[in-house]
Amino acid sequence: MSDLQSVHTNTFPQLLRQLGISLIVSTYQAGKLIVIRDDAGVINTHFRSFPKPMGIAVKEGKIALGTGYQIWDLRNVPAVAPRIHPPGKHDACYLPRRIHLTGDIDIHEMAYIGDELWFINTRFSCLCTLDPDYSFVPRWRPPFVSAYEASDRCHLNGLAVRNDQVTYVTALGSTDTAGGWREDKHKGGIVMDITTNNLICQGLSMPHSPRWYGDRLWVLESGDGSLAQVNLATGALTTVAQLPGFTRGIDFWGDYAFIGLSKVRESAVFSGIPITQRLTERICGVWVVSISTGKIVAFLRFTTGVEEIFAVQVLPGQRFPEIINDQEDLLKSSYIIPDRALAEVAVPSEADLLAAKQREIQENAVKSFVVVVPVYNITQKGQQVIQRTLDSIDESINYFLLNHPQATSFAYEVVIVDDASEDETEKIIQSLIQDKAHYRYLRHDRNLGQSQARNTGVNASLGEAIFFCDDDDLFYLEHITTCIKLINQPLPDSNKALVSLRGNYPGAVKTGVNTQTALHSHWQQKVTEVLVLNTCIRREAHNFIEGFPIEEVFRLCSYGNEDYAYAKWLTSYFNILWVKEKTVEYIRYPGNHFDRQLARWQQPPNGYQETITPKDVEYLHSIEQLISQKQQSLLKKLQASSKADYYLTLGNQAFNQGNLVAAEHYYKHCLFLERQLLNAWYNLGVVYLEQEALNPAQTILERVITLEPNHAEAYNNLGNIYNRRNQFSTAVNYYRKAIERRHQFPDAHFNLGMTLLKMGEFTEGWAECEWRWQRKDFTPIQCSQPQWKGEDLPNDTILVHTEQGAGDAIQFIRYLPLVAKKCQRVILCCPENLISLFKTIPEIAQIFTPGNITSDSFAVYSPLMSLPHCLGTTLTNIPAQVPYLGKGLVNEQLTTKLTRLIPATSRPKIGIVWAGSPTHANDRHRSSNLSDWLPLLRLEGIDFYSLQKGPKASQIAQLPPEIKLTDLSNYLGDYADSAIALSYLDLIISVDTSVAHLAGALAKPVWTLLSFYHDWRWLCDRLDSPWYPTMKLFRQSQLDNWSSVMETVVTALTTRK
């Protein structure tokens, strides 16, 4: 590949810095995921290799990435970021947590709906979600597509989320034939509403990336190189910006659209589209467009190496993130560590406590700010007034950038909110801020008042510290610098407010106020206390008091009182740091609030006789009631946070999000408040079990049974604990106790069944395993036909469908010849990558892929793994005749390549597999690392061949130079290819993967290396397998200890030679 180089405008890094964001961009053409970050005023493009990366979805600390045949789940692990060189630079680090194998379905756009990932399956022309048991789960397909087929019938490519559901999609045609969209690609594109199945607009040139943003539907008409808005009523497109490349991939942040541009080749796919006629040279990069003006404000252009962009996503609040997918040492040494036992918690030293406190202070310091400026009909005062205000804000920001020691690490912005002005305000503001990337202009559709304008500005921003400045007031040079320094200054531990912030920071800073017109000292003090101009507030405090009041009475009253209410709520619940230094100027203009109150403020409190209208008296009374009611509401909110149920709810939320450390913390706090809360004890026990802290989990679950002797779930999980200790008889006793207390308990029945199978008690074990279809994580086939029970059906067809993994399918496919003896025909439904292999079983009449079989094709059905139960398999009658697969497999092209790679010599030829699918529930224990195999690979006189596929295949590149391991992965397309490759080898050594099953089914000598947490099928303590006569088993005696296993394997191999 060419060097990956780029150029950019100066405004691009400035914009990222001011917005406090970074970008991730996928390019399948270059095989890279690109992190785009500001690095001291220069764009840093950081490349990570993935196989054909395309769709990206981002949500709250996690990234989903669709690649060639996988979906990667990456999670932010903040504790890893400080360990990345250079120290202190990175503020996030994403590590792979799981990988879901989808098969080659041409994944396009993706989005999270809640915690569920939705994605476009372009090859099968449908919208899908994930299920751990299936490659994908189709949820919707266009009504004009008649069936699921891997033929890309309409090139479905984009999705838009509205109101937390996928609502709109784009496709390049409304066709129903394989690749039919290609015939009219230059004007056959459509946008469709999937909630109604209605076409919104058609006749588009290769549309992509629909998005619902700002209550509008946006779309990229890629073939025209444009960004457009869609009129939902008429279907008409309004072009917002035309760009110098094929537009595909977009994300919005504030007023900005970040758009991916591709060069596109003059090929059959892209010929004839408008952009190839309009531009002789197309550009690849990321362009930034102001959606309010349609103007290009910044761009990043790739000059070499990258020619096509697919997806662009904003990472909010992360300025310099890292993504790690191949640094094994860092991945191996990165943990989220729980307390392993309540009674064995290490007591930190004074130095540890001090260091932890300092970390909390640093982690919770403000690192960004926003200045919110509400405006309304500013021409009344003249343009010079608002210009003077904005100049004062900019001067204060510049002073901060020059004088604050950490200024370069801060993100900042100024948000101007126009409260539906009726004059030239918008035009004036746009002219004043057009060259200022740190400004944003927002506008209300109708007049809502100053309070709502302020709230809008806060809600539209991310600044951790919030400033307010009305359109006729002034910041002094030192204002922002003074406030940021003080709001990041922890208060003494003795200084506690009703609401304490982490790090014991003040909720707000208030400075002195200068007024050119002298006020009575009493009123000067009151203005200082109530005004928000002189306030810098932490976002947590603003959110807790729920912003400014928006009730209509505040607008109707001549005295306003919004600032008074805001200040009262703030000071009631938070520590406020008061500073005498005057850092702002409150200016009087004719007609403003200052002007209306001046006569009163220049007199002593009781020295001014003011006539208040009856209406204002009524309004003031209502306002006091509202303020008091809000005080009570906030107090209840605060009190709720001290109740045990509150922390139980937080713990449940954290557990459901996979954050076990936080869940443990919340459950412990809940129990501190209410010691006998049964649910909290049980949930804490489950957390420890998930963390594999078996001893504290057992202690806590036994306590649950003491509190509630009929707690079936606790008995079930105690069974799981003893199962993991390989104490199977005890585990069985606990499962039976769980079932005694609740017979309709599918999890306990299934766990009992799996354990009985592991103990060799097949008859009861198979029966109990049938409960799996009533568990939440199993989805039975949806059809009207009954499930086969093993009866003879000489005139009927039986459908058998695979379930779970490829290894399960290969192991149990041996039963189909037995099924064929009981019916007229047996047909099979299985994943595509198994079809060629399973065609070598002559008793199978026909094979389908999921979604491509009609309900009238069969009379009854059976899940593949239910066949041993139907046919009465025991330990003594397992159908173990091998080989039962692979007869007659031919691939001349592959054979030619393998003959060259695996020469016929007298040296032993051994194939190895060191890791299984990362999505497997037990993968972290059943899989090893290639480094664990070095003692084996260093044996002389043996030729080793890698059969490893997936992410861990990259570990080959990290082997010492003296180790020779020939990589065959590029030649292993499907399982039939793998079967042919195995035929060239003398021995296969593998951890518990589908390759081990395949070798056993082919009657090849195979050594299978088992984790201490081994699967049921390998039974207990045996060194052979009744399922595969040519297989030997090598077992861990201690969890995750592969070194002793390798010693045994090396000894056995040396003896074998």
LOLUM-841893 format. One record per residue (C-alpha): z, x, y. Coordinates in steps of 0.001 Angstrom, whole numbers, padded with zeros to 6 digits, always signed. Each point is the difference from the previous one (the first is absolute). Example, Ala and Ser with C-alpha at 12.3 -4.5 7.8 and 13.67 -1.06 7.14 Angstrom:
% residues 2
+007800+012300-004500/-000660+001370+003440/
***
This chain:
% residues 1057
+000000+000000+000000/-000653+001099+003554/+002862+000963+002257/+001691-003066+001433/-000279+000343+003765/+000361-002368+002944/+000056-000227+003788/+001844-002529+002152/+000551-001182+003539/+003184+001083+001773/+001007-003647+000220/+000217-000402-003783/+003180+002071-000621/+001450-001257+003271/-000473-003587-001162/+001628+000650-003391/+002941+001705+001689/+000542-002759+002532/-000262-002756-002604/+002264+001899-002381/-002430-000392-002922/-002223+001929-002366/-003019-001082-002060/-001070+000220-003622/-003704-000132-000791/-001759-000098-003373/-003387+001522-000769/-001269-000561-003528/-003046+002160+000725/+002203+003061+000617/+002699-001061-002480/+002713+000299+002636/+002830-001921+001582/+000300+001298+003563/+003194-000074+002048/-000826+000118+003729/+002912+001201+002146/+000712+001250+003491/+001088+003637-000082/+001036+001120+003506/-003023-001583+001659/-002499+000877-002756/-001067-002205-002896/+001190+001239-003367/-002213-001311-002841/+001838+000445-003274/-002028-000512-003197/+001296-001062-003412/-002262-000263-003048/-000221-003268-001924/-002738-001248-002350/-002269-002220+002108/+002636-001362+002427/-000959-003303+001642/+002290-002934+000902/+003349+000635+001695/+002939-002344+000616/+003099+000964+001988/+003354-001737+000166/+003492+001204+000972/+000176+003397-001589/-002620-000440-002697/-003718+000630-000322/-002306-001477-002627/-003223+001939-000573/-002892-001235-002094/-001980+002782-001701/-002778+000207-002573/+001859-001860-002734/+003633+000024+001156/+002340-001360+002646/+002557+002532+001201/+003390-001147+001269/+001347+002575+002479/+003491-000306+001501/+001554+001678+002991/+002933+002202-001048/+001466+001059+003361/+002316+002584-001551/-002997+002054-001130/-001536+000330+003478/+002442+002682+001273/-000836+002162-003039/-003668+000254+000926/-001112+003064+001923/+000415+000388+002901/+003529-001443-000045/+000701-002878+002366/-003630-000839+000719/-000667-002850-002434/+001572-003417+000503/-001144-001632-003269/-001126+001072-003448/-001830-002256-002446/+000283+000778-003705/-001671-001784-002929/+002306-002472-001733/-002381-001683-002427/-003722-000202-000799/-001607-003186-001331/-003187+000403-002037/-002471-002685+000986/-003116+001396-001586/-003135+000669+002038/-000066-003224+002042/-001155+001461+003325/+003205-000816+001907/-000708-000804+003636/+002451-001326+002588/+003692-000593-000736/+002981-001684+001679/+003629-000764-000711/+001069-003655+000017/+003756+000305-000030/+000566+002585-002736/-003113-000993-001960/-003149+002076+000278/-003318-001857+000285/-003330+001785-000238/-003733-000520-000170/-001508+000623-003443/-003597+000531+001042/-001436+000654-003436/+001358-003311-001364/-000604-001850+003307/+003551-001259+000356/+003298+000282+001842/+002787+001354-002195/+003661+000898-000336/+001743+002336-002419/+001952-000627-003167/+001482+002853-002064/-001513-001443-003177/-003552-000318+001280/-002556+002067+001827/-000156-002707+002654/+000672-003700+000458/-002842-001989+001620/+001343-002450+002605/-003167-001248+001685/-003745+000458-000173/-002737-001429+002213/-001143-003442-001118/-003581+001209-000216/+000965+002644-002598/-000082-001757-003363/+001910+002478-002207/+001927+003246-000062/-002352+002826-000840/+000065+003700+000860/-003300-000216+001869/+000839-000209+003753/-001741-003328+000519/+000678-000420+003733/+001697+003246+001102/+003253-001659+001017/+001634+002706+002125/+002488-001035+002707/+003044-002216+000481/+002060-001278+002932/+003581-001270-000123/+001090-002919+002159/+003441-001618-000116/+001002+002179-002971/-002895-000997-002231/-003471+001341-000609/-002187-002374+001982/-003353+001650+000736/-002344+002235-001982/-003315+001699+000611/-002860+000550-002412/-003498+001426+000340/-001603-003079-001523/+000661-003412-001518/-001843+000942-003202/+000838-000523-003678/-002076+002638-001748/+000753+003636-000781/-000460+001910+003256/-001754-003030+001495/+001369+000696+003464/-002240+003051+000325/-003135-002113+000497/+001103-001330+003400/+002621+002540+001053/-001276+000321+003575/+000868-003632+000820/+001609-001609-003045/+003643+000720+000841/+002637-002721+000236/+003562-000668+001172/+001823-002639-002060/+003285-001914+000290/+001436+000138-003534/+002522-002779+000686/-002876-002465+000390/-002842+001934-001691/-002062-000628+003139/-002362+002536+001538/+001093+000807+003540/-003082+001980+000895/-003003+001447-001785/-003129+001990+000733/+002040+003152+000703/-001077+003557-000645/+002384+001504-002588/+003305-001356+001393/+003257+001777-000887/+003677+000082+000936/+000863-003494+001269/+003356-000066+001791/+002164-002705+001551/+001608+001561+003069/+001198-001465+003278/-000803-003539-001225/-003656+000957-000410/-002255+000838-002909/-001696+003378+000306/-002693+001472-002200/-002024+003187-000194/-003710-000732-000262/-000576+003333-001649/-003786-000178-000194/-000077-000408+003784/+002739+002573+000672/+002119-002493+001937/+003427-001592+000432/-000161-003743+000538/+002142-003117+000361/-000757-003095-002070/+000075-003474+001547/+001622-002047-002765/-001400-003267+001350/-003649+001041+000304/-000269+003075-002183/-001496+001936+002895/+000669+003719+000386/+000894+001589+003322/-000574+003745+000009/+002947+001826+001565/-001254+003564-000466/-003040+001726-001450/+000657+003357-001593/-002098+002998-001092/+000477-000413-003748/+000324-002347-002965/+003298-001789+000783/+002353-000428-002954/+003808+000140-000049/+002145-001212+002903/+003617-000365+001020/+001526-001239+003244/+002945+001231+001991/+000806-001561+003346/-003178-000265+002034/-001855+002463-002173/-002302-000278-002987/-000309+003137-002152/-003414-000217-001681/-001579+002127-002718/-003613+001121+000481/-002329+001300-002718/-003327+001766+000228/-001598-001991-002882/-002977+001473-001738/-003535-001338+000332/+000114-001214-003591/-000899-003153-001852/+003446-001410+000723/-000120+000564+003746/-003714-000165+000777/-001169-002756+002315/+003324-000736+001661/+000022-000148+003823/+002040+003155+000566/-002500+002222-001820/-002670-001344+002338/+002162+000215+003111/+001380+003517-000582/-001859+002914-001522/+003311+001860-000315/+003197-001734-001059/+003467+001465+000462/+003000+000176-002322/+003548-000170+001339/+002657-002286+001459/-000701-001735+003318/+002654-001715+002133/-001023-003106+001943/+002037-001979+002528/-000324-003556-001284/+000701-001440+003448/-002876+001891+001667/-002259+001031-002884/+000003+003572+001316/+000257+003100-002180/+003193+001806+000983/+000052+002819-002571/-001754+001317-003088/+000254+002496-002837/-003313+001199-001425/-000412+001744-003348/-002642+002683+000362/-000141+001276-003595/+001260-001044-003417/+000710-003684+000706/-002936-002370+000412/+001384-003396-000970/+003275-001760+000859/+001299-002984-001924/+003464-001002+001253/+002078+000690+003121/+003705-000880+000158/+002722+000527+002604/+003347+001472-001083/+002330-001502+002614/+002949+002030+001236/-001026+003099-001969/-001482+002727+002146/-000311+002822-002542/+000103-001341-003576/-000898+001866-003171/-001526-001305-003220/+000653+002023-003144/-001759-000693-003268/-000434+003408-001610/+002882+002315+000995/+001784-000070-003319/+003000+002090+001001/+000802-002263+002934/-000589-003142-002057/+002228+001298-002797/+002832+000896+002355/-000014-003157+002142/+002576-002575-000961/+001870-003027+001253/+003394+000759-001506/+002642-002717-000641/+003739+000468-000611/+000154+000344-003772/+003481-001403-000463/+002401-001858+002229/+002869+002189-001217/-001919+003249+000390/-001214-000187+003567/+000141+003475+001527/+002320+000199+002990/-001852+001660+002889/+001588+002863+001886/+000731-000113+003708/-003119+002076+000555/-002032-002473-002069/+001349-002930+002001/-000771+001735+003273/-003517+000849-001181/-000551-003598-001140/+001170-001313+003339/-002341+002352+001816/-002876-001158-002197/+000804-003641+000757/+000051+000792+003707/-003335+001815-000161/-001671-002609-002209/+000981-002866+002302/-000797+001634+003319/-002628-001769+002096/-003411+001672-000380/-002224-002433+001895/+000137-002330+002982/-001919-002779+001683/-000041-001219+003592/-000690-003757+000243/-001479-001211+003287/-000388-003799+000445/-002537-000969+002681/-001118-003245+001612/-002415-000636+002893/+000423+003473+001455/-002650-000427+002722/+002584-001894+002049/+001848+003265+000552/-003100+002172+000069/-001422+002478-002488/+001916+002856+001592/+003311-001492-001160/-000800-000001-003719/-001744+003336+000374/+003137+001477+001522/+002083-001431-002871/-002282+001410-002694/-000184+003353+001763/+003794+000187-000001/+000064-000700-003751/-002627+002677-000679/+001842+002526+002142/+003215-000700-001888/-001828+000404-003330/-001571+003273+001117/+003373+001276+001164/+001385-000873-003448/-002847+001833-001746/+000662+003116+002061/+003792-000010-000141/+001237-001597-003199/+000399+002647-002746/-001405-002258-002759/-002648-001719+002120/-002917+001179-002134/+001373-001909-003001/+000279-003308+001893/-002421-002906-000138/-000195-002183+003086/-002014-002769+001604/-000058-002385+002937/-000688-003650-000842/-001091-002266+002851/+000332-003716-000762/-001950-002384+002226/+001684-003406+000009/-003305-001907+000379/-000715+001042+003600/-002387-002202+001953/-001339+002691+002333/-001631+003409-000405/+002998+001526-001809/-001854+000826-003198/-002841+001704+001854/+002414+002036+002116/+002116+001076-002974/-003017+000981-002081/-001334+002121+002845/+003357+001761+000361/+000507+000818-003678/-003557+000497-001269/+000409+003757-000460/+003603-000093-001201/+000231-000077-003778/+003755-000589+000034/-000437-003375+001746/-000629-003345-001635/-000819-003283+001693/+000991-003311-001605/-000554-003478+001403/+001628-003362-000685/-002369-002931-000388/+002366-002106+002095/+002851+000663+002380/+003205+000435-001991/+002281+001713+002476/+001307+003483+000578/+002449-000072-002924/-002706-000811-002525/-002264+002644+001535/+002704+002604-000535/+000556-001162-003586/-003738+000135-000658/-000148+003582+001212/+002900+001054-002202/-001372-001775-003071/-003424+001560+000454/+001401+003525+000145/+001853+002388-002288/+002075+001971+002500/+003529+000616-001251/+001283+000085+003591/-001111-002774+002378/-000343+000113+003780/-000893-002901+002308/-001596+000232+003434/-001204-002977+002024/-003292+000271+001815/+001606+000779+003375/+002818+002421-000948/+000154+003779-000420/+001159+002623-002489/+001240+003278+001462/-001099+003290-001562/+003163+000489-002039/+000375-003568-001280/-001618+000276-003442/+001309+003517-000637/+003573-000948+000931/-000019-003140-002121/-001533+001603-003099/+002475+002877+000082/+002945-002389+000269/-001172-002597-002515/-000267+002869-002512/+003567+001119+000764/+002452-001247-002661/+003194-001603+001216/+003477+001064-001149/+001024-001538-003339/+002803-001864+001759/-002504-001757+002224/-001053-002894-002237/-001813-003177+001029/-000296-003280-001879/-003372+001234-001250/+000024+003691-000886/-003319+001812-000233/-000599+002744-002537/+000924+003322+001515/+002390-001894+002336/-002599+000021+002765/+000296-002241+003070/-001961-003235-000139/-001289+000588+003515/+000226+002266+003037/+000374-001430+003514/-000558+002150+003062/+000642-000547+003683/-002355-002101+002141/-001252+000945+003439/-000843-002710+002534/-001464+000903+003393/+001745-003049+001424/+003772+000451-000056/+001989-002497-002114/+003683-000869-000068/+001763+002277-002528/+000926-002985-002191/-003587-001143-000276/-001292+003549-000353/+002194+000312-003080/-001131-003388-001337/-003668+000900+000464/+000590+003263-001868/+001693-001855-002864/-002528-002820-000352/-003367+001566+000869/-002217+001160-002893/-002022+002393+002155/+002734+002629-000406/+000457-000639-003726/-001220+002025-002958/+000792-001947-003173/-000293+000924-003641/-002333-002248-001937/+002726-000848-002540/+002139-001406+002820/-002895-001959+001530/-000848-001456-003412/+003600-000948-000751/+000375-002026+003216/-003506-001386-000682/-001510+001005+003323/-000086-001886+003285/+000700-003753+000155/-003157-002100+000024/+001402-003497+000591/-001819-001872+002769/+003170-000538+002045/+000148+003711+000859/-003411-000291+001662/+000825-003205+001829/+003231+001303+001527/-000349+001692+003392/+002457+002659-001114/-001858+001035-003134/+002934+001508-001923/-002146+001424-002844/+001207+003500+000864/+003589-001247+000210/-000186-001570-003487/-001638+003082-001487/+002626+002315+001512/+002872-002234-001129/-001136-000061-003619/-000696+003711+000026/+003349+001046+001445/+001907-002400-002277/-001156+001654-003212/-001045+003580+000755/+001353+003117+001631/-001704+000560+003363/-000036+003449+001557/+000290-000349+003782/-001370+002668+002337/+000587+000090+003746/-003157+001981+000717/-002565-002245+001685/-003243+000363-001917/-001871-003201+000958/-000782-001887+003166/+000294-003783+000245/-002422-001010+002733/+000037-003068+002188/-003300-001765+000615/-000485-003311+001787/+000705-002814-002430/+001321+002041-002914/+003463-000548-001486/+001498+002842+002052/-001358-001553+003181/+001323-003460-000862/+003511+001310-000717/+000228+002574+002792/+002078-002072+002432/+002545-000711-002726/+000131+003583-001266/+000750+001411+003428/+003184-002113+000309/+003338+000208-001848/+000155-002166-003154/+001573-002952+001826/-001399+000710+003412/-003356-001704-000378/-000267-003762+000006/-003010-000950-002059/-001339-003448-000578/-000951-000481-003638/-002277-002903-000842/+001209-002552-002557/-002823+001044-002298/+001094+003638+000092/+003591-001046-000679/-001243-001817-003079/-002156+002946-001021/+002834+002508+000449/+002283-002131-002150/-002634-000168-002754/-000535+003750+000229/+003706+000718-000456/+000026-002269-003040/-003033+001771-001485/+001523+003420+000613/+003241-001113-001653/-001830-001525-002980/-001977+003183-000469/+003227+001999+000108/+001354-002131-002837/-003249+000352-001946/+000095+003790+000318/+003635+000052-001039/-000822-001952-003171/-002839+002410-000643/+002413+002910+000307/+002622-001664-002198/-002572-000676-002711/-000628+003729-000233/+003644+000515-001025/-000103-002477-002902/-000482+001060-003595/-002902-002421-000521/-001857+001675+002841/+000081+003378-001763/-000776-001618-003347/-003191-001394+001551/-000877+003379+001498/+000573+001632-003376/-002265-002508-001732/-002724+000588+002571/+000257+003773-000392/-000091-000284-003807/-003098-002220+000094/-001666+002570+002245/+000775+002771-002489/+002518+001723+002280/+002775+000594-002537/+002003+002325+002234/+000268-002612+002750/+000725-002743-002539/+002866+002029-001447/+001417+000542+003499/-000127-003712+000868/+001509-001168-003298/+002878+002457+000365/+000646-001208+003555/-000113-003589-001240/+002628+000788-002653/+002137+001763+002576/+000137-003301+001897/+000385-002259-003054/+001150+001799-003121/-000532-002817-002518/-003572-000970+000953/-001644-000220-003427/-003634+000198+001120/+000643+003171+001964/+001627+001689-003010/-002866-001013-002274/-002686+001063+002464/+001709+003363+000519/+000027+000503-003756/-003733-000728-000134/-000613+002502+002810/+001815+002711-001984/-001999-000907-003088/-003252+000280+001960/+001196+003413+001227/+000767+000920-003657/+003655+000575+000856/+001015-001501-003348/+003738+000647+000040/+000799-001696+003345/-002465-002763-000881/+001885-000655-003234/+003384+000035+001764/-001118-002519+002600/-001795-002339-002413/+003045-000050-002256/+002024-000982+003079/-002483-002858+000580/+000650-001278-003535/+003732+000181+000661/-000479-002153+003094/-002494-002329-001732/+000009+000174-003836/-003198-002091-000271/-002134+002170+002287/-003130+000245-002163/-001833+002374+002342/+002865+002510-000152/-000089+000000-003821/-003775+000488+000088/+000261+003000+002295/+002817+001513-002056/-002465-000227-002867/-002521+001876+002137/+002569+002728+000682/+000685+000573-003706/-003736-000149-000704/-000559+002898+002374/+002719+001932-001785/-001865-000622-003302/+003022-001946-001287/-002193-002805-001269/+002463-001948-002177/+002401-000357+002929/-002907-001013+002249/-000998-002710-002495/+003547-001378-000006/-000028-000337+003785/-003429-001676+000017/+001244-002515-002576/+003071-000700+002139/-002260-000643+002990/-002079-002461-002051/+003137-001736-001313/+000980-000720+003589/-003469-001121+001046/-002512-000636-002729/-002932-000497+002396/+000184+003604+001233/-003463+001574-000476/+001005+003485+001212/+002833+000255-002514/-002185-001313-002844/-002759+002476+000831/+002412+002927+000337/+001540-000964-003334/-003450-000127-001583/-001054+003414+001286/+003236+001565-001203/-000273-001570-003458/-003555+001350-000294/+001276+003440+000927/+002552-000349-002835/-002741-001018-002456/+001128-003629-000264/-003486-001335+000534/+000227-003635-001112/+002615-001074+002520/-001251+002529+002543/-003541-001435+000162/+001373-003525+000362/+002336+000938+002844/-002815+001868+001788/-001948-003252+000271/+002461-000926+002765/-001860+002478+002222/-002352-002744+001164/+002893-001829+001647/+001025+003064+002043/-000922+000220+003654/-001956+003238-000442/-002298-001405-002714/-002827-002418+000781/-001361-001896-003012/-003670-000851-000316/-000893-003296+001674/-001988-002170-002382/+000244-003374-001690/-000372+001363-003557/+003118+000586-002107/+001346+003402-000966/-000820+001082-003550/+002984+000140-002353/-001643+001780-002946/-001490-002977-001817/-003405+000104-001726/-002862-001344+002179/-003172+000561-002078/-002237-001989+002361/+001365+001086+003366/-000114+002869+002462/+003157+001865+000985/+000221+001752+003352/+002230+003062+000078/+000814+001481+003412/+001569+003365+000717/+003177+000293+002012/+002062+002762+001573/-001477+003541-000247/-002961+001652-001690/+002301+001699-002526/+001298-003413-001120/-003564-001256-000350/-001074+002987-002103/+003077-000294-002244/-000322-003726-000704/-003801-000332-000146/+000457+000940-003685/+000990-003629-000628/-003373-001543+000915/-001619+000552-003422/+002996-001855-001488/-000422-002829+002516/-003720-000180-000814/+000862-000870-003600/+001762-003138+001218/-002747-001476+002191/-003727-000337+000403/-000273+002333+003021/+002385+002152+001988/-000831+000867+003587/+001843+002418+002257/+000818+000133+003700/+000911+003510+001201/-000447+002419+002932/-003438+001497+000451/+001098+003563-000773/+000876-001042-003591/-003122-001996-000837/-002193+002821-001351/+002856+001259-002175/+000885-003438-001375/-003641-000766-000796/+000437+002388-002926/+002033-002725-001763/-002664-002076-001781/+002270-003026-000510/+000012-000717+003767/-002837-002440+000657/-000068+000325+003788/+001933+001780+002771/+000571-001299+003549/+001658+001383+003070/+002656-002164+001711/-001464-002889+001992/-003306-000022-001860/+000809-002314-002891/-000389-003779+000013/+002695-002318-001353/-002355-001597-002536/-000598+003340-001745/+003092-000168-002205/+002344-002442-001726/+003269+001949+000182/+001144+003223+001592/+002514+002727-000677/+001395+002839+002069/-000778+003231-001820/+003647+001035-000286/+000939-003339-001565/-002146+000738-003058/+002679+001939-001931/+002261-003049+000343/-002766-002410-001083/-000899+002172-002999/+003563+000766-001116/+000014+003745+000503/+003041+001860-001296/+000763+003686-000164/-001421+000091-003533/-003338-001768+000563/-001300+001488+003282/-003829+000212-000246/-000093+003801+000334/-003404+000838-001432/-001668+002525+002315/-002436+000508+001538/-000541-003574+001147/-001912+000902+003180/-002908+002205+001044/-002405-000353-002894/-003598+000417+001166/+000780+000987+003609/-002998+001804+001509/-000491+001534+003453/-002613+002706-000237/+000337+001122+003603/+003774+000378-000310/-000364+001688-003380/-002299+002622+001516/+002511+000778+002750/+002980+000124-002353/-001797+002271-002431/-000452+002469+002844/+003606-000345+001212/+001677+000069-003429/-001839+002624-002047/+000294-000041-003774/+002258+002997-000690/+002779+000780-002415/+002609-000194+002757/+002125-003173-000033/-001125-002483+002629/+002892-002066+001382/-000180-002805+002569/+003044-000763+002147/+001190-002887+002185/+003186+000532+001986/+000318-003240+002001/-000677-003705-000300/-000793-002653+002563/+002219+000322+003108/+000295-003810+000093/+001820-000168-003331/+003611-001144+000409/+001343+003011-001936/-002531+002541+001225/+002516+002224+001792/+001622+000671-003381/-002874-000227-002502/-002315+002302+002026/+000436+003734+000445/-001511+002586+002308/-002573+002544-001053/+002451+002780+000883/+002197-001273-002879/-002831+000953-002369/-000290+003665+000983/+001794+001296-003135/-002625-001801-002065/-002978+001003+002145/+000994+003668-000196/-000518+000075-003785/-002853+002335-000908/-002909-000781-002259/-000232-003675+000999/-002510-001770+002245/+001677-002712+002065/-001847-002972+001510/+001362-002463+002548/-000519-003694-000687/+002188-000896+002986/-001278-002546+002501/+001512-001395+003184/+001966+001697+002787/+001753+002556-002186/-003309+001486-001113/+000097+001923+003283/+002869+002104-001410/-002578+002065-001879/-000851+001771+003256/+003622+001192+000255/+000030+001816-003340/+000532+003784-000001/-003331+001822-000061/+000545+001391-003510/+000219-003501-001494/-003298-001448-001175/-000206-003775-000308/-003416-001653-000104/-000054-003299+001918/-001926-002782-001759/+001061-002822+002330/-003364-000229+001777/-001648-000888-003312/+002441-002739-001004/-001466-003135+001555/+001419-002622-002368/+001923+000037-003260/-003178+000334-002046/-000718+003263+001838/+003553+001126-000703/-000429-000816-003686/-003117+002181-000174/+001817+002841+001759/+002909-000229-002470/-002404+000440-002885/-000637+003587+001179/+003682+000924-000097/+002254+001113-002858/+003260-001344+001418/+001117-002182+002895/+003436+000488+001578/+000997-002726+002438/+002922-001744+001555/+000177-003745-000689/-003398-001061+001380/-003056-001949-001071/-001624+003292-001088/+002692+000434-002657/-000784-003511-001298/-003722+000726+000073/+000436+003212-001986/+002116-001815-002577/-002528-002834-000283/-002767+002569-000577/+002097+001737-002704/+000103+003199+002035/+003048+002253-000369/+002193-000878+002963/+003437+001137+001150/+001714-002463+002306/+002806+001205+002284/+002608-002683+000701/+002519-000456+002796/+003637-000729-000799/-000859-003456+001438/-002744-000512-002548/-002052-003115-000666/+000874-002486-002780/-003023+000815-002153/+001239+003496-000844/+003116-001443-001672/+003199+002093-000281/+000367+003609-001082/-003238+000140-002014/-002306+003011+000283/-002983-001996-001271/-001530-003343+000945/-000675-002861-002420/-002757-001108+002370/-001954+003281-000084/+000071+002113-003197/-001412+003086+001769/+002646+000006+002744/+003123+002150+000328/+002754-000826+002498/+001970+002488+002100/+003020-001563+001718/+002138+000946+002985/+003660+000397-000878/+000951-000171+003679/-001587-002078+002760/-002804+001801+001877/+000547+003257-001927/-003510+001010-001006/+000831+003675-000547/+001692-000574-003384/-002906-002225-001062/-002468+002733+000909/+001993+002569-001957/-000297-002202-003090/-003721-000556+000596/-000655+003740+000461/+001840+000747-003235/-001920-002697-001858/-003327+001160+001388/+000681+003612-000841/+000796-001037-003573/-003102-002228-000133/-002311+002845+001023/
***
